[in-house]
Amino acid sequence: MLKIVIINHTFQKDYFCKRWKMLAEMDPELDVTLLAPTTFLWGDNKRLTYGDVEKIKGIEVDEGNFHIKLIEMKPHKFCSWTSPDMCEKILKINPDVIYHIGHHQQESVLQLIPLKKKIKNVKLLTFSMRGPTVMKVEREGVSLKRYLLRRALFEYNMLKTRIVLNHSDAIFCHYPDGRDCFREEGYTGPIYMQTQVGVDTDKFRPDAEARKRIREKYNLGDAYVFGSATRFTSDKGLSDVIAALPENGNWKYLMMGSGLPEENEAIKNQIHESGLDDKIILTGFIDWHDMSDYWNALDCAVHVPRTTRTWVETFSLSVVQAMATALPIIGDDSGSVPYEIGAEGIIIPEGDIAELRSKMQWVMDNPEEAKKIGEKMQKRAENSFSIRHLTATFYDTLQDIVKGIHDSAKEDMATYIPKQEI
């Protein structure tokens, strides 16, 4: 029996466990154990994405070849965590593979490295949510003290990166820029672009009843409805969308999400000053359980983030959710967005408001052509980013890693066809 331990703080939520249950169901000779927090403040640093902070107690599971075991997770000062009992519990399991999901610079990854000497032939796999690394620290425009602090943190993180890369048997990441950065930093082992969340196409799919219900709720009538779902921060490009909305026509814009009070106020002020109070609907935060219904109310999704010095979109879950709902999407060429949408989608240059307005006008004027694009988006979501596809792809990859094989065909989740469908 092949034993794999997978570690992530999200495993208290069924949504994030579903694909790993699927993995266990694929092969009775595969034993899957998830390590989840004993207690965790869910949404503590991402409340704009997940809603209010919620303290959740973990529940252990032991179902045949699928298990969830609990470990203590202690917050670390650098937005990370460590565990006083994680390694001890892994040693008792004695796995063939350890897979850490999070970021490659987390202190919890460093804790796992000594296990490579204690567990015979164990493979250590590391997933990172990374985007491009800032390869230098700018001195201009900051005080000497702040520069020195940034420089020290940069050097510390790069040291952690070198240690993790030296001990990882395979690296997983979201999209091509992440892969390229690992190569630039000297990693020579296998790198696979396989996102670790994906979209549940059992839930996110076209639904005529949901469309009717949400459109009636907001009195959308027969308007052409644009929409987005994101936190209200300047790097998500909402200000660009508001500036680019068509001047005329029977349309509405469903803006799903929320921000800090000052960010909410800035959005409301821009809407009012643009004379769009009757066109833009602010829904507030929508729980992910309800998001599939809201996507169905739209005719076109828009996602045009802005790259900053320290942040880039590395994988937008809202994009693949909209795709799975068969919506045409207007995206820009920032970060992972063009990779997610693919060559048959609608991509504009980052920050090009005139082109964004032109594409929004085009989908309104050509609804049937836009619908065909949406159908292509749905197929791409199912074949590239669905949790079923990702699980089957990971299963094939796992077999190779254990055998010491590297098949380049498996490197890209968007093009690989798994041997076994789920």
VEXDREN-2710 file (C-alpha; in Angstrom, 1 decimal):
% VEXDREN-2710
k/r/px/py/pz
1/MET/0.0/0.0/0.0
2/LEU/1.3/3.5/-0.9
3/LYS/0.8/5.9/1.9
4/ILE/0.6/9.7/1.4
5/VAL/0.3/12.4/4.0
6/ILE/-1.1/15.8/2.8
7/ILE/-0.9/18.9/5.0
8/ASN/-2.9/22.1/4.8
9/HIS/-4.8/24.4/7.2
10/THR/-8.0/24.2/5.1
11/PHE/-8.7/20.5/5.6
12/GLN/-11.4/21.3/8.3
13/LYS/-13.7/22.2/5.4
14/ASP/-15.3/19.5/3.3
15/TYR/-14.9/21.6/0.2
16/PHE/-11.1/21.4/0.4
17/CYS/-11.2/17.7/1.3
18/LYS/-13.4/16.5/-1.5
19/ARG/-10.8/16.0/-4.1
20/TRP/-8.5/14.0/-1.7
21/LYS/-11.4/11.7/-0.9
22/MET/-11.7/11.2/-4.6
23/LEU/-8.0/10.3/-4.7
24/ALA/-8.5/7.6/-2.1
25/GLU/-11.5/6.2/-4.0
26/MET/-9.4/5.9/-7.1
27/ASP/-7.2/3.1/-5.7
28/PRO/-7.8/0.9/-2.7
29/GLU/-4.0/0.4/-2.5
30/LEU/-3.5/4.1/-1.9
31/ASP/-3.8/5.3/1.8
32/VAL/-4.5/9.0/2.1
33/THR/-4.1/10.9/5.3
34/LEU/-4.9/14.7/5.6
35/LEU/-3.4/16.6/8.5
36/ALA/-5.7/19.4/9.6
37/PRO/-5.6/21.9/12.5
38/THR/-7.1/20.9/15.9
39/THR/-8.6/24.4/16.0
40/PHE/-8.2/27.2/13.4
41/LEU/-9.3/30.8/13.0
42/TRP/-10.8/30.4/9.6
43/GLY/-10.6/33.5/7.5
44/ASP/-8.4/35.3/10.0
45/ASN/-6.1/36.8/7.4
46/LYS/-8.5/36.5/4.4
47/ARG/-11.9/37.6/5.8
48/LEU/-12.6/39.6/2.6
49/THR/-12.4/36.3/0.7
50/TYR/-14.1/33.9/3.2
51/GLY/-16.3/36.3/5.3
52/ASP/-16.2/36.7/9.1
53/VAL/-13.6/35.0/11.2
54/GLU/-14.8/31.6/12.5
55/LYS/-13.1/29.4/15.0
56/ILE/-13.5/25.8/13.9
57/LYS/-12.6/22.7/15.8
58/GLY/-11.3/19.9/13.6
59/ILE/-12.9/16.4/13.4
60/GLU/-10.9/13.3/12.9
61/VAL/-12.0/10.9/10.1
62/ASP/-11.1/7.2/9.6
63/GLU/-12.9/5.8/6.6
64/GLY/-11.2/2.9/5.0
65/ASN/-8.1/4.3/3.1
66/PHE/-9.1/7.9/3.8
67/HIS/-8.2/9.6/7.1
68/ILE/-8.1/13.1/8.6
69/LYS/-5.9/13.5/11.6
70/LEU/-5.5/16.6/13.7
71/ILE/-2.3/18.5/14.6
72/GLU/-1.6/21.7/16.6
73/MET/-0.9/24.7/14.3
74/LYS/0.8/27.6/16.0
75/PRO/0.8/31.0/14.1
76/HIS/4.2/32.2/13.1
77/LYS/5.2/35.9/13.0
78/PHE/5.8/35.8/9.3
79/CYS/2.2/34.9/8.2
80/SER/2.9/31.2/8.5
81/TRP/2.6/28.5/11.1
82/THR/4.5/25.7/12.8
83/SER/3.4/22.6/14.6
84/PRO/4.7/21.0/17.8
85/ASP/3.3/17.6/17.0
86/MET/3.1/17.3/13.2
87/CYS/6.4/15.5/12.7
88/GLU/5.7/13.0/15.5
89/LYS/2.3/12.1/13.9
90/ILE/3.8/11.7/10.5
91/LEU/6.5/9.4/11.9
92/LYS/3.8/7.2/13.3
93/ILE/2.1/7.0/9.9
94/ASN/5.5/6.2/8.2
95/PRO/4.3/7.5/4.7
96/ASP/5.9/7.0/1.4
97/VAL/5.0/10.6/0.3
98/ILE/4.6/13.8/2.3
99/TYR/2.8/16.7/0.5
100/HIS/2.8/20.1/2.0
101/ILE/0.3/22.6/0.4
102/GLY/0.7/26.3/1.1
103/HIS/3.8/28.3/0.3
104/HIS/7.3/27.1/-0.2
105/GLN/8.7/29.7/2.3
106/GLN/6.4/28.6/5.2
107/GLU/8.2/27.5/8.4
108/SER/6.0/24.4/8.4
109/VAL/7.8/23.2/5.3
110/LEU/11.2/23.5/6.9
111/GLN/9.9/21.3/9.8
112/LEU/9.4/18.5/7.4
113/ILE/12.9/18.3/5.9
114/PRO/14.5/16.3/8.8
115/LEU/11.9/13.6/8.2
116/LYS/13.7/12.7/5.0
117/LYS/16.5/11.2/7.1
118/LYS/14.1/9.5/9.5
119/ILE/11.7/7.8/7.0
120/LYS/13.3/5.5/4.5
121/ASN/12.9/6.6/0.9
122/VAL/10.1/9.1/1.7
123/LYS/9.4/11.7/-1.0
124/LEU/8.8/15.3/0.0
125/LEU/6.5/17.3/-2.4
126/THR/6.0/21.0/-2.0
127/PHE/3.1/23.1/-3.4
128/SER/3.6/26.9/-3.6
129/MET/1.0/29.6/-4.2
130/ARG/3.8/31.8/-5.4
131/GLY/4.0/34.3/-8.2
132/PRO/7.1/36.0/-9.5
133/THR/9.6/36.7/-6.7
134/VAL/10.8/40.3/-6.2
135/MET/14.4/39.5/-7.0
136/LYS/15.8/42.7/-5.4
137/VAL/14.8/45.2/-2.7
138/GLU/14.4/48.7/-3.9
139/ARG/16.2/51.4/-1.9
140/GLU/14.6/54.4/-3.6
141/GLY/11.6/56.0/-1.8
142/VAL/12.0/54.3/1.6
143/SER/13.8/55.1/4.8
144/LEU/17.1/53.4/5.6
145/LYS/15.5/51.5/8.5
146/ARG/12.6/50.2/6.3
147/TYR/15.1/49.3/3.5
148/LEU/17.2/47.3/6.0
149/LEU/14.2/45.5/7.4
150/ARG/13.0/44.6/3.9
151/ARG/16.5/43.5/2.9
152/ALA/16.8/41.2/6.0
153/LEU/13.4/39.7/5.3
154/PHE/14.2/39.2/1.7
155/GLU/17.5/37.4/2.5
156/TYR/15.7/35.2/5.1
157/ASN/13.1/34.2/2.6
158/MET/15.6/33.4/-0.1
159/LEU/17.6/31.2/2.4
160/LYS/14.4/29.3/3.2
161/THR/13.7/28.9/-0.5
162/ARG/17.2/27.5/-1.2
163/ILE/16.7/25.0/1.7
164/VAL/13.3/23.9/0.5
165/LEU/14.4/23.5/-3.1
166/ASN/17.4/21.4/-2.1
167/HIS/15.2/18.9/-0.3
168/SER/12.0/18.8/-2.4
169/ASP/11.5/15.8/-4.7
170/ALA/9.0/17.7/-6.8
171/ILE/7.5/21.2/-6.8
172/PHE/3.9/22.0/-7.6
173/CYS/2.6/25.5/-8.5
174/HIS/-0.3/27.3/-10.0
175/TYR/0.9/28.6/-13.4
176/PRO/3.8/29.2/-15.8
177/ASP/5.4/32.2/-14.1
178/GLY/5.6/30.3/-10.8
179/ARG/7.3/27.4/-12.6
180/ASP/9.8/29.8/-14.3
181/CYS/10.7/31.5/-11.0
182/PHE/11.7/28.1/-9.5
183/ARG/13.8/27.4/-12.5
184/GLU/15.5/30.8/-12.3
185/GLU/16.2/30.1/-8.6
186/GLY/18.1/26.9/-9.6
187/TYR/15.6/24.1/-9.0
188/THR/16.3/21.2/-11.4
189/GLY/13.8/18.7/-10.2
190/PRO/10.2/18.0/-11.6
191/ILE/7.8/21.0/-11.5
192/TYR/4.1/20.4/-12.1
193/MET/1.5/23.1/-12.7
194/GLN/-1.4/21.7/-10.8
195/THR/-3.5/24.0/-8.7
196/GLN/-4.6/22.4/-5.4
197/VAL/-8.1/23.8/-5.1
198/GLY/-9.7/23.8/-8.5
199/VAL/-13.4/24.0/-9.2
200/ASP/-16.1/21.5/-8.2
201/THR/-18.0/21.1/-11.5
202/ASP/-20.7/19.1/-9.6
203/LYS/-21.6/22.4/-8.0
204/PHE/-20.5/25.1/-10.4
205/ARG/-22.4/24.5/-13.6
206/PRO/-25.2/26.2/-15.6
207/ASP/-28.5/26.3/-13.7
208/ALA/-31.6/27.9/-15.2
209/GLU/-33.5/27.9/-11.9
210/ALA/-30.6/29.6/-10.0
211/ARG/-30.4/32.2/-12.8
212/LYS/-34.1/33.0/-12.5
213/ARG/-34.0/33.2/-8.7
214/ILE/-31.0/35.6/-8.4
215/ARG/-32.1/37.8/-11.3
216/GLU/-35.5/38.2/-9.7
217/LYS/-33.9/38.9/-6.3
218/TYR/-32.1/41.9/-7.8
219/ASN/-34.8/42.9/-10.3
220/LEU/-32.4/42.4/-13.3
221/GLY/-35.2/41.8/-15.8
222/ASP/-33.8/41.2/-19.3
223/ALA/-30.7/43.3/-18.8
224/TYR/-27.3/42.1/-20.0
225/VAL/-25.5/41.4/-16.7
226/PHE/-21.8/41.8/-16.2
227/GLY/-20.3/40.6/-12.9
228/SER/-17.2/40.0/-10.8
229/ALA/-16.5/38.4/-7.5
230/THR/-13.4/39.6/-5.7
231/ARG/-12.2/41.5/-2.6
232/PHE/-12.4/45.2/-2.9
233/THR/-8.7/46.2/-3.2
234/SER/-7.1/48.4/-5.8
235/ASP/-5.0/45.5/-7.2
236/LYS/-8.2/43.6/-8.3
237/GLY/-9.0/46.2/-11.0
238/LEU/-12.6/47.1/-10.0
239/SER/-11.9/50.8/-10.5
240/ASP/-10.9/50.0/-14.1
241/VAL/-14.1/48.0/-14.6
242/ILE/-16.3/50.9/-13.4
243/ALA/-14.4/53.3/-15.7
244/ALA/-14.9/51.0/-18.7
245/LEU/-18.6/50.1/-18.4
246/PRO/-20.6/50.9/-21.6
247/GLU/-22.1/54.4/-21.7
248/ASN/-25.4/53.1/-23.2
249/GLY/-27.5/50.0/-23.3
250/ASN/-29.7/47.8/-21.2
251/TRP/-27.0/46.4/-18.8
252/LYS/-26.3/45.9/-15.1
253/TYR/-23.2/45.1/-13.2
254/LEU/-23.3/42.7/-10.2
255/MET/-20.3/43.5/-8.1
256/MET/-19.9/40.6/-5.6
257/GLY/-17.5/41.0/-2.7
258/SER/-16.4/43.4/-0.1
259/GLY/-13.4/45.3/1.3
260/LEU/-12.2/47.3/4.2
261/PRO/-14.5/50.3/5.1
262/GLU/-12.3/52.8/3.3
263/GLU/-12.2/50.6/0.2
264/ASN/-15.9/50.1/0.2
265/GLU/-16.4/53.9/0.5
266/ALA/-14.0/54.5/-2.4
267/ILE/-15.9/52.1/-4.7
268/LYS/-19.2/53.7/-3.7
269/ASN/-17.9/57.2/-4.4
270/GLN/-16.6/56.2/-7.8
271/ILE/-19.9/54.6/-8.7
272/HIS/-21.8/57.7/-7.6
273/GLU/-19.5/60.2/-9.3
274/SER/-19.8/58.1/-12.5
275/GLY/-23.6/58.3/-12.4
276/LEU/-24.0/54.5/-12.2
277/ASP/-25.9/54.1/-8.9
278/ASP/-28.8/52.6/-10.8
279/LYS/-26.6/50.3/-12.9
280/ILE/-24.2/48.7/-10.4
281/ILE/-25.4/46.4/-7.7
282/LEU/-23.2/45.9/-4.7
283/THR/-24.2/42.5/-3.2
284/GLY/-21.7/42.5/-0.4
285/PHE/-19.9/39.3/0.6
286/ILE/-21.3/36.1/-0.9
287/ASP/-20.5/32.8/0.8
288/TRP/-18.9/30.3/-1.6
289/HIS/-21.9/27.9/-1.0
290/ASP/-24.1/30.4/-2.8
291/MET/-21.6/31.6/-5.5
292/SER/-22.7/29.1/-8.1
293/ASP/-26.2/30.6/-8.0
294/TYR/-24.8/34.1/-8.5
295/TRP/-22.6/33.2/-11.4
296/ASN/-25.6/31.8/-13.1
297/ALA/-27.3/35.2/-12.9
298/LEU/-24.6/36.8/-15.2
299/ASP/-24.2/37.0/-18.9
300/CYS/-20.5/37.8/-18.8
301/ALA/-17.8/37.8/-16.0
302/VAL/-15.0/40.3/-15.8
303/HIS/-11.7/39.9/-14.0
304/VAL/-8.9/42.4/-14.8
305/PRO/-6.4/42.5/-11.8
306/ARG/-3.5/45.0/-11.7
307/THR/0.0/43.7/-11.0
308/THR/1.9/45.5/-8.2
309/ARG/5.5/45.4/-6.9
310/THR/4.6/42.8/-4.3
311/TRP/1.5/41.0/-5.7
312/VAL/0.3/39.4/-8.8
313/GLU/-2.8/37.1/-9.4
314/THR/-1.4/33.6/-9.2
315/PHE/-4.7/31.7/-9.6
316/SER/-8.2/33.2/-9.4
317/LEU/-10.8/30.7/-8.2
318/SER/-13.5/33.1/-9.3
319/VAL/-12.3/32.9/-12.9
320/VAL/-12.6/29.1/-13.1
321/GLN/-15.9/29.1/-11.2
322/ALA/-17.3/31.5/-13.8
323/MET/-15.8/29.4/-16.6
324/ALA/-17.5/26.2/-15.2
325/THR/-20.8/28.1/-15.3
326/ALA/-20.3/28.5/-19.1
327/LEU/-19.8/32.3/-18.9
328/PRO/-17.7/34.2/-21.4
329/ILE/-15.0/36.0/-19.4
330/ILE/-13.2/39.2/-20.1
331/GLY/-9.8/39.0/-18.5
332/ASP/-6.5/40.8/-18.8
333/ASP/-2.9/39.6/-19.3
334/SER/-1.9/40.0/-15.6
335/GLY/-0.4/37.0/-13.8
336/SER/-2.3/33.7/-14.2
337/VAL/-5.4/35.1/-15.8
338/PRO/-4.5/34.4/-19.5
339/TYR/-3.3/30.9/-18.5
340/GLU/-6.6/30.2/-16.9
341/ILE/-8.8/31.5/-19.6
342/GLY/-6.8/30.1/-22.5
343/ALA/-6.3/31.1/-26.1
344/GLU/-10.0/31.0/-26.9
345/GLY/-11.0/33.4/-24.2
346/ILE/-11.2/37.2/-24.3
347/ILE/-8.0/38.8/-23.1
348/ILE/-7.1/42.5/-23.0
349/PRO/-3.9/44.3/-22.1
350/GLU/-3.6/45.0/-18.3
351/GLY/-4.9/48.5/-17.5
352/ASP/-6.3/49.2/-21.0
353/ILE/-9.7/50.7/-20.1
354/ALA/-10.6/51.6/-23.7
355/GLU/-10.1/48.0/-24.8
356/LEU/-12.0/46.7/-21.8
357/ARG/-14.9/49.0/-22.7
358/SER/-14.7/47.8/-26.3
359/LYS/-14.9/44.1/-25.3
360/MET/-17.8/44.7/-22.9
361/GLN/-19.7/46.4/-25.7
362/TRP/-18.9/43.6/-28.1
363/VAL/-20.3/40.8/-25.9
364/MET/-23.4/42.9/-25.4
365/ASP/-23.8/43.4/-29.1
366/ASN/-23.0/39.8/-29.9
367/PRO/-24.6/37.7/-27.3
368/GLU/-24.7/34.5/-29.3
369/GLU/-21.0/34.7/-30.2
370/ALA/-20.3/35.4/-26.5
371/LYS/-22.3/32.4/-25.5
372/LYS/-20.2/30.2/-27.7
373/ILE/-17.1/31.5/-26.0
374/GLY/-18.7/30.7/-22.7
375/GLU/-19.3/27.1/-23.8
376/LYS/-15.6/26.8/-24.6
377/MET/-14.8/28.2/-21.2
378/GLN/-16.9/25.5/-19.6
379/LYS/-15.1/22.8/-21.5
380/ARG/-11.7/24.3/-20.5
381/ALA/-12.7/24.4/-16.8
382/GLU/-13.9/20.8/-16.9
383/ASN/-10.9/19.5/-18.7
384/SER/-8.2/21.6/-17.1
385/PHE/-9.2/22.9/-13.6
386/SER/-12.0/20.7/-12.3
387/ILE/-11.2/18.8/-9.1
388/ARG/-12.0/15.5/-10.9
389/HIS/-9.4/16.3/-13.6
390/LEU/-6.9/17.6/-11.0
391/THR/-7.2/14.5/-8.9
392/ALA/-6.8/12.1/-11.8
393/THR/-3.8/14.1/-13.0
394/PHE/-2.2/14.1/-9.5
395/TYR/-2.7/10.3/-9.2
396/ASP/-0.8/9.7/-12.4
397/THR/1.9/12.2/-11.3
398/LEU/2.2/10.5/-7.9
399/GLN/2.9/7.1/-9.5
400/ASP/5.8/8.7/-11.4
401/ILE/7.3/10.5/-8.4
402/VAL/7.3/7.3/-6.3
403/LYS/9.1/5.5/-9.1
404/GLY/11.6/8.3/-9.8
405/ILE/10.1/9.0/-13.2
406/HIS/9.5/12.4/-14.7
407/ASP/7.1/12.6/-17.6
408/SER/7.0/16.1/-19.1
409/ALA/3.5/15.5/-20.5
410/LYS/2.2/15.7/-16.9
411/GLU/3.7/19.1/-16.2
412/ASP/0.7/21.1/-17.3
413/MET/-2.7/20.4/-15.9
414/ALA/-4.3/22.4/-18.7
415/THR/-3.0/20.0/-21.4
416/TYR/-2.5/16.6/-19.7
417/ILE/-5.1/13.9/-20.3
418/PRO/-5.2/11.5/-17.3
419/LYS/-5.1/7.8/-17.9
420/GLN/-8.1/7.2/-15.7
421/GLU/-11.2/9.4/-15.7
422/ILE/-13.1/9.9/-12.4
END
